[in-house]
Amino acid sequence: MGLLDKLKPDYRHSNPKVRLKGINKLHDDAILLDLCLNDKDKEVRLAAFRKISFSGYFPLIVSRSHDIEIRKEASERIANQDD
């Protein structure tokens, strides 16, 4: 852990395990979307996606995520909105 990690919020930490813990504290869907689409760690991306509550982001995730599992889950959440 570097000195800069101590100054960053947990979700920006260099260690993916710390970022995962930081996601649990997040309630900002815009930050979660950024993590979902851009984090280097697949587990972090998936955890961020699963915490997003704003359904308006799901079509964006389907079109921009490079992770097939996340795209599939986002598609399912879109389909289930109509139920």
PDB file with SEQRES, HELIX, SHEET and CRYST1 records, atoms N, CA, C and O in Angstrom:
SEQRES   1 A   83  MET GLY LEU LEU ASP LYS LEU LYS PRO ASP TYR ARG HIS          
SEQRES   2 A   83  SER ASN PRO LYS VAL ARG LEU LYS GLY ILE ASN LYS LEU          
SEQRES   3 A   83  HIS ASP ASP ALA ILE LEU LEU ASP LEU CYS LEU ASN ASP          
SEQRES   4 A   83  LYS ASP LYS GLU VAL ARG LEU ALA ALA PHE ARG LYS ILE          
SEQRES   5 A   83  SER PHE SER GLY TYR PHE PRO LEU ILE VAL SER ARG SER          
SEQRES   6 A   83  HIS ASP ILE GLU ILE ARG LYS GLU ALA SER GLU ARG ILE          
SEQRES   7 A   83  ALA ASN GLN ASP ASP                                          
HELIX    1 AA1 LEU A    3  LEU A    7  1                                   5    
HELIX    2 AA2 ASP A   10  ARG A   12  5                                   3    
HELIX    3 AA3 PRO A   16  LYS A   25  1                                  10    
HELIX    4 AA4 ASP A   29  ASN A   38  1                                  10    
HELIX    5 AA5 LYS A   42  LYS A   51  1                                  10    
HELIX    6 AA6 SER A   55  TYR A   57  5                                   3    
HELIX    7 AA7 PHE A   58  ARG A   64  1                                   7    
HELIX    8 AA8 ILE A   68  ASN A   80  1                                  13    
CRYST1    1.000    1.000    1.000  90.00  90.00  90.00 P 1           1          
ATOM      1  N   MET A   1       0.863  -1.184   0.000  1.00  0.00           N  
ATOM      2  CA  MET A   1       0.000   0.000   0.000  1.00  0.00           C  
ATOM      3  C   MET A   1       0.895   1.228   0.000  1.00  0.00           C  
ATOM      4  O   MET A   1       1.812   1.350   0.812  1.00  0.00           O  
ATOM      5  N   GLY A   2       0.617   2.112  -0.905  1.00  0.00           N  
ATOM      6  CA  GLY A   2       1.384   3.338  -0.995  1.00  0.00           C  
ATOM      7  C   GLY A   2       0.775   4.448  -0.157  1.00  0.00           C  
ATOM      8  O   GLY A   2      -0.360   4.351   0.309  1.00  0.00           O  
ATOM      9  N   LEU A   3       1.546   5.489   0.020  1.00  0.00           N  
ATOM     10  CA  LEU A   3       1.087   6.647   0.782  1.00  0.00           C  
ATOM     11  C   LEU A   3      -0.168   7.248   0.153  1.00  0.00           C  
ATOM     12  O   LEU A   3      -1.075   7.685   0.861  1.00  0.00           O  
ATOM     13  N   LEU A   4      -0.215   7.268  -1.165  1.00  0.00           N  
ATOM     14  CA  LEU A   4      -1.377   7.840  -1.847  1.00  0.00           C  
ATOM     15  C   LEU A   4      -2.649   7.045  -1.558  1.00  0.00           C  
ATOM     16  O   LEU A   4      -3.737   7.618  -1.522  1.00  0.00           O  
ATOM     17  N   ASP A   5      -2.525   5.723  -1.351  1.00  0.00           N  
ATOM     18  CA  ASP A   5      -3.700   4.908  -1.037  1.00  0.00           C  
ATOM     19  C   ASP A   5      -4.370   5.368   0.252  1.00  0.00           C  
ATOM     20  O   ASP A   5      -5.590   5.273   0.384  1.00  0.00           O  
ATOM     21  N   LYS A   6      -3.596   5.858   1.187  1.00  0.00           N  
ATOM     22  CA  LYS A   6      -4.162   6.316   2.466  1.00  0.00           C  
ATOM     23  C   LYS A   6      -5.014   7.571   2.287  1.00  0.00           C  
ATOM     24  O   LYS A   6      -5.901   7.851   3.094  1.00  0.00           O  
ATOM     25  N   LEU A   7      -4.736   8.316   1.228  1.00  0.00           N  
ATOM     26  CA  LEU A   7      -5.458   9.559   0.981  1.00  0.00           C  
ATOM     27  C   LEU A   7      -6.697   9.368   0.114  1.00  0.00           C  
ATOM     28  O   LEU A   7      -7.554  10.249   0.037  1.00  0.00           O  
ATOM     29  N   LYS A   8      -6.782   8.219  -0.535  1.00  0.00           N  
ATOM     30  CA  LYS A   8      -7.889   7.950  -1.448  1.00  0.00           C  
ATOM     31  C   LYS A   8      -9.039   7.275  -0.715  1.00  0.00           C  
ATOM     32  O   LYS A   8      -8.823   6.613   0.300  1.00  0.00           O  
ATOM     33  N   PRO A   9     -10.270   7.437  -1.225  1.00  0.00           N  
ATOM     34  CA  PRO A   9     -11.370   6.626  -0.699  1.00  0.00           C  
ATOM     35  C   PRO A   9     -11.105   5.158  -1.019  1.00  0.00           C  
ATOM     36  O   PRO A   9     -10.391   4.850  -1.974  1.00  0.00           O  
ATOM     37  N   ASP A  10     -11.671   4.258  -0.233  1.00  0.00           N  
ATOM     38  CA  ASP A  10     -11.403   2.820  -0.401  1.00  0.00           C  
ATOM     39  C   ASP A  10     -11.688   2.332  -1.815  1.00  0.00           C  
ATOM     40  O   ASP A  10     -10.972   1.470  -2.324  1.00  0.00           O  
ATOM     41  N   TYR A  11     -12.711   2.866  -2.450  1.00  0.00           N  
ATOM     42  CA  TYR A  11     -13.061   2.371  -3.782  1.00  0.00           C  
ATOM     43  C   TYR A  11     -12.037   2.773  -4.843  1.00  0.00           C  
ATOM     44  O   TYR A  11     -12.131   2.318  -5.983  1.00  0.00           O  
ATOM     45  N   ARG A  12     -11.060   3.619  -4.493  1.00  0.00           N  
ATOM     46  CA  ARG A  12      -9.988   4.024  -5.412  1.00  0.00           C  
ATOM     47  C   ARG A  12      -8.640   3.422  -4.996  1.00  0.00           C  
ATOM     48  O   ARG A  12      -7.611   3.759  -5.581  1.00  0.00           O  
ATOM     49  N   HIS A  13      -8.636   2.555  -4.014  1.00  0.00           N  
ATOM     50  CA  HIS A  13      -7.419   1.942  -3.485  1.00  0.00           C  
ATOM     51  C   HIS A  13      -6.772   1.057  -4.555  1.00  0.00           C  
ATOM     52  O   HIS A  13      -7.461   0.564  -5.447  1.00  0.00           O  
ATOM     53  N   SER A  14      -5.464   0.855  -4.473  1.00  0.00           N  
ATOM     54  CA  SER A  14      -4.781   0.016  -5.457  1.00  0.00           C  
ATOM     55  C   SER A  14      -5.082  -1.468  -5.266  1.00  0.00           C  
ATOM     56  O   SER A  14      -4.935  -2.250  -6.205  1.00  0.00           O  
ATOM     57  N   ASN A  15      -5.496  -1.866  -4.076  1.00  0.00           N  
ATOM     58  CA  ASN A  15      -5.801  -3.269  -3.789  1.00  0.00           C  
ATOM     59  C   ASN A  15      -7.272  -3.550  -4.093  1.00  0.00           C  
ATOM     60  O   ASN A  15      -8.145  -2.906  -3.512  1.00  0.00           O  
ATOM     61  N   PRO A  16      -7.571  -4.495  -4.991  1.00  0.00           N  
ATOM     62  CA  PRO A  16      -8.967  -4.774  -5.341  1.00  0.00           C  
ATOM     63  C   PRO A  16      -9.817  -5.246  -4.161  1.00  0.00           C  
ATOM     64  O   PRO A  16     -11.022  -4.996  -4.140  1.00  0.00           O  
ATOM     65  N   LYS A  17      -9.219  -5.918  -3.187  1.00  0.00           N  
ATOM     66  CA  LYS A  17      -9.985  -6.360  -2.012  1.00  0.00           C  
ATOM     67  C   LYS A  17     -10.462  -5.162  -1.197  1.00  0.00           C  
ATOM     68  O   LYS A  17     -11.565  -5.179  -0.651  1.00  0.00           O  
ATOM     69  N   VAL A  18      -9.644  -4.135  -1.115  1.00  0.00           N  
ATOM     70  CA  VAL A  18     -10.033  -2.912  -0.411  1.00  0.00           C  
ATOM     71  C   VAL A  18     -11.105  -2.188  -1.222  1.00  0.00           C  
ATOM     72  O   VAL A  18     -12.051  -1.637  -0.659  1.00  0.00           O  
ATOM     73  N   ARG A  19     -10.952  -2.193  -2.554  1.00  0.00           N  
ATOM     74  CA  ARG A  19     -11.977  -1.551  -3.398  1.00  0.00           C  
ATOM     75  C   ARG A  19     -13.320  -2.243  -3.220  1.00  0.00           C  
ATOM     76  O   ARG A  19     -14.355  -1.578  -3.186  1.00  0.00           O  
ATOM     77  N   LEU A  20     -13.320  -3.569  -3.105  1.00  0.00           N  
ATOM     78  CA  LEU A  20     -14.570  -4.298  -2.882  1.00  0.00           C  
ATOM     79  C   LEU A  20     -15.239  -3.855  -1.586  1.00  0.00           C  
ATOM     80  O   LEU A  20     -16.453  -3.655  -1.549  1.00  0.00           O  
ATOM     81  N   LYS A  21     -14.457  -3.704  -0.534  1.00  0.00           N  
ATOM     82  CA  LYS A  21     -15.012  -3.232   0.738  1.00  0.00           C  
ATOM     83  C   LYS A  21     -15.544  -1.805   0.600  1.00  0.00           C  
ATOM     84  O   LYS A  21     -16.567  -1.449   1.185  1.00  0.00           O  
ATOM     85  N   GLY A  22     -14.830  -0.999  -0.184  1.00  0.00           N  
ATOM     86  CA  GLY A  22     -15.262   0.379  -0.399  1.00  0.00           C  
ATOM     87  C   GLY A  22     -16.588   0.466  -1.132  1.00  0.00           C  
ATOM     88  O   GLY A  22     -17.377   1.379  -0.887  1.00  0.00           O  
ATOM     89  N   ILE A  23     -16.836  -0.472  -2.024  1.00  0.00           N  
ATOM     90  CA  ILE A  23     -18.103  -0.497  -2.763  1.00  0.00           C  
ATOM     91  C   ILE A  23     -19.275  -0.685  -1.811  1.00  0.00           C  
ATOM     92  O   ILE A  23     -20.346  -0.117  -2.022  1.00  0.00           O  
ATOM     93  N   ASN A  24     -19.079  -1.471  -0.776  1.00  0.00           N  
ATOM     94  CA  ASN A  24     -20.153  -1.705   0.192  1.00  0.00           C  
ATOM     95  C   ASN A  24     -20.596  -0.418   0.883  1.00  0.00           C  
ATOM     96  O   ASN A  24     -21.730  -0.325   1.353  1.00  0.00           O  
ATOM     97  N   LYS A  25     -19.714   0.566   0.947  1.00  0.00           N  
ATOM     98  CA  LYS A  25     -20.026   1.838   1.605  1.00  0.00           C  
ATOM     99  C   LYS A  25     -20.607   2.869   0.633  1.00  0.00           C  
ATOM    100  O   LYS A  25     -21.109   3.913   1.051  1.00  0.00           O  
ATOM    101  N   LEU A  26     -20.535   2.567  -0.664  1.00  0.00           N  
ATOM    102  CA  LEU A  26     -20.964   3.541  -1.680  1.00  0.00           C  
ATOM    103  C   LEU A  26     -22.470   3.537  -1.893  1.00  0.00           C  
ATOM    104  O   LEU A  26     -23.128   2.499  -1.831  1.00  0.00           O  
ATOM    105  N   HIS A  27     -22.991   4.730  -2.147  1.00  0.00           N  
ATOM    106  CA  HIS A  27     -24.409   4.887  -2.502  1.00  0.00           C  
ATOM    107  C   HIS A  27     -24.561   5.808  -3.707  1.00  0.00           C  
ATOM    108  O   HIS A  27     -25.669   6.229  -4.036  1.00  0.00           O  
ATOM    109  N   ASP A  28     -23.453   6.117  -4.359  1.00  0.00           N  
ATOM    110  CA  ASP A  28     -23.447   7.021  -5.503  1.00  0.00           C  
ATOM    111  C   ASP A  28     -23.409   6.184  -6.785  1.00  0.00           C  
ATOM    112  O   ASP A  28     -22.375   5.611  -7.129  1.00  0.00           O  
ATOM    113  N   ASP A  29     -24.534   6.120  -7.480  1.00  0.00           N  
ATOM    114  CA  ASP A  29     -24.629   5.294  -8.675  1.00  0.00           C  
ATOM    115  C   ASP A  29     -23.668   5.736  -9.780  1.00  0.00           C  
ATOM    116  O   ASP A  29     -23.223   4.903 -10.570  1.00  0.00           O  
ATOM    117  N   ALA A  30     -23.346   7.004  -9.851  1.00  0.00           N  
ATOM    118  CA  ALA A  30     -22.417   7.472 -10.888  1.00  0.00           C  
ATOM    119  C   ALA A  30     -21.017   6.897 -10.648  1.00  0.00           C  
ATOM    120  O   ALA A  30     -20.338   6.499 -11.595  1.00  0.00           O  
ATOM    121  N   ILE A  31     -20.593   6.855  -9.400  1.00  0.00           N  
ATOM    122  CA  ILE A  31     -19.296   6.262  -9.070  1.00  0.00           C  
ATOM    123  C   ILE A  31     -19.344   4.761  -9.303  1.00  0.00           C  
ATOM    124  O   ILE A  31     -18.393   4.186  -9.831  1.00  0.00           O  
ATOM    125  N   LEU A  32     -20.436   4.122  -8.918  1.00  0.00           N  
ATOM    126  CA  LEU A  32     -20.587   2.685  -9.141  1.00  0.00           C  
ATOM    127  C   LEU A  32     -20.555   2.363 -10.632  1.00  0.00           C  
ATOM    128  O   LEU A  32     -19.956   1.368 -11.039  1.00  0.00           O  
ATOM    129  N   LEU A  33     -21.194   3.195 -11.444  1.00  0.00           N  
ATOM    130  CA  LEU A  33     -21.171   2.998 -12.897  1.00  0.00           C  
ATOM    131  C   LEU A  33     -19.741   3.077 -13.421  1.00  0.00           C  
ATOM    132  O   LEU A  33     -19.325   2.246 -14.229  1.00  0.00           O  
ATOM    133  N   ASP A  34     -18.998   4.065 -12.965  1.00  0.00           N  
ATOM    134  CA  ASP A  34     -17.603   4.205 -13.393  1.00  0.00           C  
ATOM    135  C   ASP A  34     -16.799   2.960 -13.019  1.00  0.00           C  
ATOM    136  O   ASP A  34     -16.029   2.454 -13.835  1.00  0.00           O  
ATOM    137  N   LEU A  35     -16.969   2.471 -11.809  1.00  0.00           N  
ATOM    138  CA  LEU A  35     -16.262   1.264 -11.386  1.00  0.00           C  
ATOM    139  C   LEU A  35     -16.710   0.058 -12.209  1.00  0.00           C  
ATOM    140  O   LEU A  35     -15.887  -0.765 -12.609  1.00  0.00           O  
ATOM    141  N   CYS A  36     -17.992  -0.042 -12.455  1.00  0.00           N  
ATOM    142  CA  CYS A  36     -18.546  -1.154 -13.224  1.00  0.00           C  
ATOM    143  C   CYS A  36     -17.961  -1.217 -14.630  1.00  0.00           C  
ATOM    144  O   CYS A  36     -17.694  -2.303 -15.145  1.00  0.00           O  
ATOM    145  N   LEU A  37     -17.767  -0.083 -15.237  1.00  0.00           N  
ATOM    146  CA  LEU A  37     -17.290  -0.039 -16.615  1.00  0.00           C  
ATOM    147  C   LEU A  37     -15.770   0.005 -16.743  1.00  0.00           C  
ATOM    148  O   LEU A  37     -15.224  -0.402 -17.769  1.00  0.00           O  
ATOM    149  N   ASN A  38     -15.081   0.496 -15.709  1.00  0.00           N  
ATOM    150  CA  ASN A  38     -13.661   0.813 -15.899  1.00  0.00           C  
ATOM    151  C   ASN A  38     -12.674   0.156 -14.945  1.00  0.00           C  
ATOM    152  O   ASN A  38     -11.468   0.209 -15.190  1.00  0.00           O  
ATOM    153  N   ASP A  39     -13.138  -0.453 -13.880  1.00  0.00           N  
ATOM    154  CA  ASP A  39     -12.179  -1.035 -12.945  1.00  0.00           C  
ATOM    155  C   ASP A  39     -11.428  -2.187 -13.613  1.00  0.00           C  
ATOM    156  O   ASP A  39     -11.978  -2.877 -14.471  1.00  0.00           O  
ATOM    157  N   LYS A  40     -10.184  -2.390 -13.223  1.00  0.00           N  
ATOM    158  CA  LYS A  40      -9.348  -3.444 -13.802  1.00  0.00           C  
ATOM    159  C   LYS A  40      -9.732  -4.836 -13.305  1.00  0.00           C  
ATOM    160  O   LYS A  40      -9.449  -5.835 -13.966  1.00  0.00           O  
ATOM    161  N   ASP A  41     -10.379  -4.898 -12.136  1.00  0.00           N  
ATOM    162  CA  ASP A  41     -10.686  -6.176 -11.508  1.00  0.00           C  
ATOM    163  C   ASP A  41     -12.132  -6.590 -11.781  1.00  0.00           C  
ATOM    164  O   ASP A  41     -13.067  -5.827 -11.536  1.00  0.00           O  
ATOM    165  N   LYS A  42     -12.297  -7.806 -12.289  1.00  0.00           N  
ATOM    166  CA  LYS A  42     -13.632  -8.289 -12.652  1.00  0.00           C  
ATOM    167  C   LYS A  42     -14.576  -8.342 -11.443  1.00  0.00           C  
ATOM    168  O   LYS A  42     -15.747  -7.981 -11.563  1.00  0.00           O  
ATOM    169  N   GLU A  43     -14.087  -8.783 -10.295  1.00  0.00           N  
ATOM    170  CA  GLU A  43     -14.936  -8.866  -9.101  1.00  0.00           C  
ATOM    171  C   GLU A  43     -15.410  -7.485  -8.675  1.00  0.00           C  
ATOM    172  O   GLU A  43     -16.558  -7.319  -8.260  1.00  0.00           O  
ATOM    173  N   VAL A  44     -14.544  -6.512  -8.774  1.00  0.00           N  
ATOM    174  CA  VAL A  44     -14.911  -5.141  -8.422  1.00  0.00           C  
ATOM    175  C   VAL A  44     -15.967  -4.628  -9.397  1.00  0.00           C  
ATOM    176  O   VAL A  44     -16.954  -4.022  -8.979  1.00  0.00           O  
ATOM    177  N   ARG A  45     -15.766  -4.868 -10.697  1.00  0.00           N  
ATOM    178  CA  ARG A  45     -16.752  -4.421 -11.696  1.00  0.00           C  
ATOM    179  C   ARG A  45     -18.118  -5.046 -11.435  1.00  0.00           C  
ATOM    180  O   ARG A  45     -19.140  -4.363 -11.490  1.00  0.00           O  
ATOM    181  N   LEU A  46     -18.130  -6.342 -11.152  1.00  0.00           N  
ATOM    182  CA  LEU A  46     -19.385  -7.047 -10.923  1.00  0.00           C  
ATOM    183  C   LEU A  46     -20.068  -6.563  -9.638  1.00  0.00           C  
ATOM    184  O   LEU A  46     -21.281  -6.355  -9.626  1.00  0.00           O  
ATOM    185  N   ALA A  47     -19.312  -6.386  -8.576  1.00  0.00           N  
ATOM    186  CA  ALA A  47     -19.877  -5.897  -7.309  1.00  0.00           C  
ATOM    187  C   ALA A  47     -20.462  -4.499  -7.486  1.00  0.00           C  
ATOM    188  O   ALA A  47     -21.533  -4.192  -6.963  1.00  0.00           O  
ATOM    189  N   ALA A  48     -19.746  -3.657  -8.229  1.00  0.00           N  
ATOM    190  CA  ALA A  48     -20.245  -2.300  -8.477  1.00  0.00           C  
ATOM    191  C   ALA A  48     -21.548  -2.353  -9.269  1.00  0.00           C  
ATOM    192  O   ALA A  48     -22.508  -1.657  -8.940  1.00  0.00           O  
ATOM    193  N   PHE A  49     -21.578  -3.177 -10.311  1.00  0.00           N  
ATOM    194  CA  PHE A  49     -22.794  -3.303 -11.107  1.00  0.00           C  
ATOM    195  C   PHE A  49     -23.976  -3.736 -10.242  1.00  0.00           C  
ATOM    196  O   PHE A  49     -25.056  -3.150 -10.321  1.00  0.00           O  
ATOM    197  N   ARG A  50     -23.770  -4.744  -9.433  1.00  0.00           N  
ATOM    198  CA  ARG A  50     -24.863  -5.296  -8.629  1.00  0.00           C  
ATOM    199  C   ARG A  50     -25.377  -4.330  -7.580  1.00  0.00           C  
ATOM    200  O   ARG A  50     -26.463  -4.532  -7.037  1.00  0.00           O  
ATOM    201  N   LYS A  51     -24.623  -3.290  -7.284  1.00  0.00           N  
ATOM    202  CA  LYS A  51     -25.078  -2.306  -6.296  1.00  0.00           C  
ATOM    203  C   LYS A  51     -25.787  -1.117  -6.954  1.00  0.00           C  
ATOM    204  O   LYS A  51     -26.415  -0.324  -6.253  1.00  0.00           O  
ATOM    205  N   ILE A  52     -25.703  -0.977  -8.252  1.00  0.00           N  
ATOM    206  CA  ILE A  52     -26.347   0.142  -8.939  1.00  0.00           C  
ATOM    207  C   ILE A  52     -27.858   0.014  -8.821  1.00  0.00           C  
ATOM    208  O   ILE A  52     -28.430  -1.035  -9.114  1.00  0.00           O  
ATOM    209  N   SER A  53     -28.494   1.095  -8.388  1.00  0.00           N  
ATOM    210  CA  SER A  53     -29.951   1.073  -8.231  1.00  0.00           C  
ATOM    211  C   SER A  53     -30.677   1.852  -9.334  1.00  0.00           C  
ATOM    212  O   SER A  53     -31.866   1.628  -9.561  1.00  0.00           O  
ATOM    213  N   PHE A  54     -29.986   2.752 -10.014  1.00  0.00           N  
ATOM    214  CA  PHE A  54     -30.613   3.564 -11.054  1.00  0.00           C  
ATOM    215  C   PHE A  54     -30.724   2.765 -12.346  1.00  0.00           C  
ATOM    216  O   PHE A  54     -29.726   2.542 -13.032  1.00  0.00           O  
ATOM    217  N   SER A  55     -31.926   2.339 -12.673  1.00  0.00           N  
ATOM    218  CA  SER A  55     -32.141   1.469 -13.828  1.00  0.00           C  
ATOM    219  C   SER A  55     -31.835   2.156 -15.152  1.00  0.00           C  
ATOM    220  O   SER A  55     -31.656   1.478 -16.164  1.00  0.00           O  
ATOM    221  N   GLY A  56     -31.771   3.456 -15.169  1.00  0.00           N  
ATOM    222  CA  GLY A  56     -31.434   4.180 -16.389  1.00  0.00           C  
ATOM    223  C   GLY A  56     -30.019   3.903 -16.881  1.00  0.00           C  
ATOM    224  O   GLY A  56     -29.705   4.152 -18.045  1.00  0.00           O  
ATOM    225  N   TYR A  57     -29.174   3.395 -16.009  1.00  0.00           N  
ATOM    226  CA  TYR A  57     -27.799   3.057 -16.400  1.00  0.00           C  
ATOM    227  C   TYR A  57     -27.691   1.692 -17.094  1.00  0.00           C  
ATOM    228  O   TYR A  57     -26.694   1.419 -17.763  1.00  0.00           O  
ATOM    229  N   PHE A  58     -28.686   0.852 -16.944  1.00  0.00           N  
ATOM    230  CA  PHE A  58     -28.574  -0.512 -17.465  1.00  0.00           C  
ATOM    231  C   PHE A  58     -28.365  -0.569 -18.981  1.00  0.00           C  
ATOM    232  O   PHE A  58     -27.513  -1.333 -19.436  1.00  0.00           O  
ATOM    233  N   PRO A  59     -29.104   0.205 -19.783  1.00  0.00           N  
ATOM    234  CA  PRO A  59     -28.840   0.172 -21.234  1.00  0.00           C  
ATOM    235  C   PRO A  59     -27.411   0.618 -21.579  1.00  0.00           C  
ATOM    236  O   PRO A  59     -26.790   0.071 -22.490  1.00  0.00           O  
ATOM    237  N   LEU A  60     -26.908   1.592 -20.860  1.00  0.00           N  
ATOM    238  CA  LEU A  60     -25.537   2.055 -21.068  1.00  0.00           C  
ATOM    239  C   LEU A  60     -24.546   0.934 -20.744  1.00  0.00           C  
ATOM    240  O   LEU A  60     -23.567   0.732 -21.463  1.00  0.00           O  
ATOM    241  N   ILE A  61     -24.809   0.220 -19.671  1.00  0.00           N  
ATOM    242  CA  ILE A  61     -23.940  -0.894 -19.278  1.00  0.00           C  
ATOM    243  C   ILE A  61     -23.974  -1.996 -20.332  1.00  0.00           C  
ATOM    244  O   ILE A  61     -22.937  -2.565 -20.674  1.00  0.00           O  
ATOM    245  N   VAL A  62     -25.149  -2.292 -20.839  1.00  0.00           N  
ATOM    246  CA  VAL A  62     -25.265  -3.321 -21.883  1.00  0.00           C  
ATOM    247  C   VAL A  62     -24.435  -2.943 -23.104  1.00  0.00           C  
ATOM    248  O   VAL A  62     -23.796  -3.802 -23.712  1.00  0.00           O  
ATOM    249  N   SER A  63     -24.442  -1.683 -23.459  1.00  0.00           N  
ATOM    250  CA  SER A  63     -23.740  -1.266 -24.674  1.00  0.00           C  
ATOM    251  C   SER A  63     -22.249  -1.012 -24.466  1.00  0.00           C  
ATOM    252  O   SER A  63     -21.480  -1.077 -25.425  1.00  0.00           O  
ATOM    253  N   ARG A  64     -21.822  -0.723 -23.233  1.00  0.00           N  
ATOM    254  CA  ARG A  64     -20.427  -0.317 -23.044  1.00  0.00           C  
ATOM    255  C   ARG A  64     -19.564  -1.266 -22.220  1.00  0.00           C  
ATOM    256  O   ARG A  64     -18.337  -1.175 -22.270  1.00  0.00           O  
ATOM    257  N   SER A  65     -20.165  -2.155 -21.481  1.00  0.00           N  
ATOM    258  CA  SER A  65     -19.358  -3.061 -20.662  1.00  0.00           C  
ATOM    259  C   SER A  65     -18.632  -4.060 -21.551  1.00  0.00           C  
ATOM    260  O   SER A  65     -19.186  -4.555 -22.533  1.00  0.00           O  
ATOM    261  N   HIS A  66     -17.401  -4.346 -21.199  1.00  0.00           N  
ATOM    262  CA  HIS A  66     -16.616  -5.346 -21.919  1.00  0.00           C  
ATOM    263  C   HIS A  66     -16.759  -6.721 -21.278  1.00  0.00           C  
ATOM    264  O   HIS A  66     -16.176  -7.701 -21.743  1.00  0.00           O  
ATOM    265  N   ASP A  67     -17.532  -6.778 -20.217  1.00  0.00           N  
ATOM    266  CA  ASP A  67     -17.702  -8.018 -19.459  1.00  0.00           C  
ATOM    267  C   ASP A  67     -19.047  -8.652 -19.819  1.00  0.00           C  
ATOM    268  O   ASP A  67     -20.100  -8.083 -19.534  1.00  0.00           O  
ATOM    269  N   ILE A  68     -19.010  -9.807 -20.431  1.00  0.00           N  
ATOM    270  CA  ILE A  68     -20.236 -10.455 -20.907  1.00  0.00           C  
ATOM    271  C   ILE A  68     -21.196 -10.786 -19.765  1.00  0.00           C  
ATOM    272  O   ILE A  68     -22.411 -10.690 -19.932  1.00  0.00           O  
ATOM    273  N   GLU A  69     -20.666 -11.170 -18.618  1.00  0.00           N  
ATOM    274  CA  GLU A  69     -21.532 -11.499 -17.478  1.00  0.00           C  
ATOM    275  C   GLU A  69     -22.304 -10.265 -17.002  1.00  0.00           C  
ATOM    276  O   GLU A  69     -23.490 -10.351 -16.683  1.00  0.00           O  
ATOM    277  N   ILE A  70     -21.637  -9.146 -16.957  1.00  0.00           N  
ATOM    278  CA  ILE A  70     -22.305  -7.905 -16.546  1.00  0.00           C  
ATOM    279  C   ILE A  70     -23.326  -7.485 -17.591  1.00  0.00           C  
ATOM    280  O   ILE A  70     -24.433  -7.079 -17.237  1.00  0.00           O  
ATOM    281  N   ARG A  71     -22.978  -7.576 -18.879  1.00  0.00           N  
ATOM    282  CA  ARG A  71     -23.947  -7.231 -19.932  1.00  0.00           C  
ATOM    283  C   ARG A  71     -25.183  -8.113 -19.834  1.00  0.00           C  
ATOM    284  O   ARG A  71     -26.307  -7.632 -19.978  1.00  0.00           O  
ATOM    285  N   LYS A  72     -24.974  -9.406 -19.588  1.00  0.00           N  
ATOM    286  CA  LYS A  72     -26.102 -10.333 -19.484  1.00  0.00           C  
ATOM    287  C   LYS A  72     -26.993  -9.965 -18.291  1.00  0.00           C  
ATOM    288  O   LYS A  72     -28.216  -9.913 -18.420  1.00  0.00           O  
ATOM    289  N   GLU A  73     -26.379  -9.711 -17.135  1.00  0.00           N  
ATOM    290  CA  GLU A  73     -27.176  -9.355 -15.955  1.00  0.00           C  
ATOM    291  C   GLU A  73     -27.905  -8.029 -16.156  1.00  0.00           C  
ATOM    292  O   GLU A  73     -29.045  -7.874 -15.717  1.00  0.00           O  
ATOM    293  N   ALA A  74     -27.253  -7.078 -16.813  1.00  0.00           N  
ATOM    294  CA  ALA A  74     -27.914  -5.792 -17.075  1.00  0.00           C  
ATOM    295  C   ALA A  74     -29.115  -5.989 -18.004  1.00  0.00           C  
ATOM    296  O   ALA A  74     -30.168  -5.386 -17.798  1.00  0.00           O  
ATOM    297  N   SER A  75     -28.956  -6.824 -19.015  1.00  0.00           N  
ATOM    298  CA  SER A  75     -30.066  -7.127 -19.927  1.00  0.00           C  
ATOM    299  C   SER A  75     -31.233  -7.769 -19.170  1.00  0.00           C  
ATOM    300  O   SER A  75     -32.396  -7.438 -19.403  1.00  0.00           O  
ATOM    301  N   GLU A  76     -30.906  -8.677 -18.276  1.00  0.00           N  
ATOM    302  CA  GLU A  76     -31.950  -9.332 -17.474  1.00  0.00           C  
ATOM    303  C   GLU A  76     -32.667  -8.350 -16.563  1.00  0.00           C  
ATOM    304  O   GLU A  76     -33.882  -8.432 -16.381  1.00  0.00           O  
ATOM    305  N   ARG A  77     -31.909  -7.420 -15.992  1.00  0.00           N  
ATOM    306  CA  ARG A  77     -32.545  -6.416 -15.127  1.00  0.00           C  
ATOM    307  C   ARG A  77     -33.457  -5.497 -15.926  1.00  0.00           C  
ATOM    308  O   ARG A  77     -34.497  -5.065 -15.429  1.00  0.00           O  
ATOM    309  N   ILE A  78     -33.069  -5.196 -17.167  1.00  0.00           N  
ATOM    310  CA  ILE A  78     -33.922  -4.380 -18.039  1.00  0.00           C  
ATOM    311  C   ILE A  78     -35.198  -5.151 -18.335  1.00  0.00           C  
ATOM    312  O   ILE A  78     -36.291  -4.592 -18.239  1.00  0.00           O  
ATOM    313  N   ALA A  79     -35.081  -6.415 -18.690  1.00  0.00           N  
ATOM    314  CA  ALA A  79     -36.241  -7.245 -19.023  1.00  0.00           C  
ATOM    315  C   ALA A  79     -37.178  -7.404 -17.831  1.00  0.00           C  
ATOM    316  O   ALA A  79     -38.397  -7.443 -17.997  1.00  0.00           O  
ATOM    317  N   ASN A  80     -36.616  -7.494 -16.643  1.00  0.00           N  
ATOM    318  CA  ASN A  80     -37.425  -7.694 -15.434  1.00  0.00           C  
ATOM    319  C   ASN A  80     -38.094  -6.403 -14.942  1.00  0.00           C  
ATOM    320  O   ASN A  80     -38.954  -6.464 -14.063  1.00  0.00           O  
ATOM    321  N   GLN A  81     -37.729  -5.265 -15.474  1.00  0.00           N  
ATOM    322  CA  GLN A  81     -38.362  -4.012 -15.083  1.00  0.00           C  
ATOM    323  C   GLN A  81     -39.835  -3.982 -15.458  1.00  0.00           C  
ATOM    324  O   GLN A  81     -40.648  -3.345 -14.788  1.00  0.00           O  
ATOM    325  N   ASP A  82     -40.165  -4.672 -16.527  1.00  0.00           N  
ATOM    326  CA  ASP A  82     -41.537  -4.656 -17.018  1.00  0.00           C  
ATOM    327  C   ASP A  82     -42.449  -5.609 -16.270  1.00  0.00           C  
ATOM    328  O   ASP A  82     -43.669  -5.565 -16.434  1.00  0.00           O  
ATOM    329  N   ASP A  83     -41.861  -6.473 -15.445  1.00  0.00           N  
ATOM    330  CA  ASP A  83     -42.676  -7.454 -14.696  1.00  0.00           C  
ATOM    331  C   ASP A  83     -43.381  -6.825 -13.513  1.00  0.00           C  
ATOM    332  O   ASP A  83     -44.100  -7.511 -12.786  1.00  0.00           O  
TER     333      ASP A  83                                                      
END                                                                             
